């Protein structure tokens, strides 16, 4: 996964993020730092979180074993990399389902127009 491209996607997102999207954003920032890890402030700004939300979600990813502490930094674990891969696959599938749903709705609309 190209970290620069993913970080660009994080910055271009609009609307509210759910729990999984926030965790993904935290993991993307941490994984972008490589073996050196990321400090809290880097994660907070990179994932676009308030300090309160950073504390909450950092606790969640630590408890889930998606990141591990490395001194004053946090490093992504193999489980965290697996999460990112599965999330990426999930997003691709969700986009395909959304496209299919739009096509179905358009087809239904066309059918309904024929009844008028």
Buried (B, 14 or more C-beta within 10 A) or exposed (E): EEEEEBBEEBEEEEEEBEEEBBBBBBBBBBBBBEEEBBEBEBBBEBBBBEEEBBEEBBEBBBEEEBBBEEEEBBBBBEEBBEBBEEBEEEBEEEEEEEEEEEEEEEEEEEEEEEEE
